[in-house]
Amino acid sequence: MLRPNHRLQLIFQRFRHAKTHWSEQQKKQFPKDRALENFDDFYGSVYGARWKSIRIALQCEHKYVALVNQFGDTEETIQQLQSDGAISMRDIYIARKQDLADGNQQMFTGGKVFQMEERIAAFRDNQQQSERDRLYRADPSAAPDSVKTSNADSDQIPSPETIEQDVVDYKKSLDKSLKDDSEIDYQRLVDPAVGTAAALHEFVPASKLKGMEDYVFESDHYKYYSNSTDFPLKIEMEESFSIPEQLHLYTYERANVSTFRSPRRCTTGVLSHFLFDGASCLPPLILDVQPGERVLDACAAPGGKSLLLLQTLLPGTMVMNDLQENRCNRIRQLMRQYLYDFDEKWKKKRCFITQCDARNLQEYSMYDRVLVDVPCTNDRHSVMENDNNIFKPSRVKERLRMPEVQASILSNCLKLLRPGGTLVYSTCSLSPVQNDGVVHMALSNVFSDAGLTFTIKDLSLMMQPLKDIFKFANPSTLKYGQLVLPFLPANFGPMYICKIVRNE
């Protein structure tokens, strides 16, 4: 019992849920969540009803193909893979090609109707509208006087040019923003022309204030997609494709989700077989290297496609290039694991690893074949992993300007081709902007800069016999290349491939 002169003191303490509680998890948005949200908006508009099945497959483990190392115990490795139920891709391709030739199924002969441009334009317009609605609130009291004045004389929604000149969105408080260290506030812009901007930078962390000169609008990303042809272009059907006899590729039939056994050490000291996403074997195969040719893999890391090309024994000179030292080291490590005495023997065979930005390579008209597998949004990785994810808040500008970098790489690599030479451009993205859009942009740039013209090879016909292995996109969604879609019974890809030949 309390005495009369004693007071009851109550201490209130806020209850916090554990970090694993749903209420806490809901507050934090991870990079893979951002990626899936972005894909639902964009790919849902582009691929329509097909996006649902693609989305499910994209979030499941991809299917592998085994490349048998012919510098190891080749026959023993093949027997082991066959005993596990794996099937030779060459056998599947040849058998299916013969069935199509015998008339068991009508082959696609061209004449496709391209319908993607309207879908991209509609999505871009909707994105611009949502950005304007988000930046300019209906309540005039939420905006500074300068914004009210500029909008008072017009009933129309301000243009993107006006957006870049105004100070916008004061709704989100600075104090609230600073408490959330995991989230960058992209809505609050600081105009460098305003005198108080410099003072604010002295007291607020730089990551929390974003200047207008650095701001990139999401809708600008989709402006890179254009099909207004301002350069001469020829598109012709490609009929030549083969899997070299010395190349041993094994996979499981459709709907078989068996996994390959791990590579083992052979008597020669190298590993028995290399496992990679099955769609990754298509770009080097479509490159169609001939004996003795000079070949460049411009963005080679981690090196799987270069390894496949070397396993054919066809290149006379093989140059594997990448931008960063650690990526070049990954290539070197892979080659040491699969090529016997790589550092000594293979250098004599004119096999080189170089470190350079592919946009700055200057061996113009020197290569017979060029493979350009550019850095991209890597869609499957983006929805599965948070580490090294391009959808991290700190990498927004890098992601939105990615098509510009891709087009610069492709434009320069097209100049490296000798007349009559062949280039294959590829990405592991479903985005039409990074695929057909970049190809179109690069062809336009290289024509205006150097006057070079090219022929696009339509791969529709030659891909027909591979439909028992891969799921390909509808021709109406593509103008220049082919796209392997993630599909649960054949969960390869995504992989976009475009074959380009320099005119004589």
Buried (B, 14 or more C-beta within 10 A) or exposed (E): EEEEEEEEEEEEEEEEEEEEEEEEEEEEBBBBEBBBEBBEBBBBBBBEEBBEBBBEBBEEEBBBBBBBBBBBBBEBBBEBBEEBEBBBBBEBBBEBBEEBEEEEEEEBEEEBEBEBBEBBBEBBEBBBEEBBEEBBBEEEEBBEEEBEEBBEEEEEBBEEEBBBBBBBBBEEEBEEBEEEEEEBBEBBBBBEEBEEBEEEBEEBEEEBBBEBEEBBBBBBBBBBBBBEEEBEBEEEEBEEBEBBEEBBBBBBBBEEEEEBBEBEEBEEEBBBBBBBBBBBBBBBBBBBBEEEBBBBBBBBBBBBBBBBBBBBEBBBBBBBBBBEEEBBBBBBEBBBBBBBBBEEEBEEBEBEBBEEBBBEBEEEEBBBBBBBBBBBBBBBBBBBBBEEBBBBBEBBEEBBBBBEBBBBBBBBBBBBBBEEBBBBBBBBBBBBBBBBBBBBBBBBBBBEEEEBBBBBBBBBBBBBBBBBBBBBBBBEBBBBBBBBBBBBEBBBBBBBBBBBBBEE
